[in-house]
């Protein structure tokens, strides 16, 4: 399978998730895609979607979104990235609580933190 074709599905899921999070968020929150989150001097993650609190440190810094501003990050897990997206990335920042727990692709995701949002994950991942 060609690389571009393999990336189509997670990119589409990522974009759909971003649109729903932006629609549900309000000041001071925002969301962006594939923006570096430095964890320490030697490690950074590049979440598919990052929700951030804009009242903290400057989130537009070239170095990336400060980890203390992330509330939370999410990944559109594709077959070729399962280990990185479900184990490696969340494992790097387990102490910082950046990633949501792994969610099933069924039913709604409901949360009040950092703002109320409900997203039907099954519809989100449909082709």
TAJOSUL-V458207 format. One record per backbone hydrogen bond with DSSP energy under -1.0 kcal/mol. NH is the residue of the N-H (numbers start at 1). CO is the residue of the C=O. Records with the same first field share a line. If there is no record, write none. Layout:
NH: CO  CO
This chain:
6: 2
7: 3
11: 7
12: 8
13: 9
14: 10
15: 11
16: 12
17: 13
18: 14
19: 15
20: 16
21: 17
22: 18
23: 19
24: 20
25: 21
29: 26
30: 52
32: 50
34: 48
37: 45
39: 43
40: 43
45: 37
49: 74
50: 32
51: 72
52: 30
53: 69
54: 28
56: 53
64: 61
65: 36
69: 66
70: 67
71: 51
73: 98
74: 49
81: 78
85: 81
86: 82
87: 83
88: 83
89: 84
91: 87
92: 88
93: 89
96: 93
100: 73
109: 119
111: 117
117: 111
119: 109
121: 107  119
124: 120
125: 121
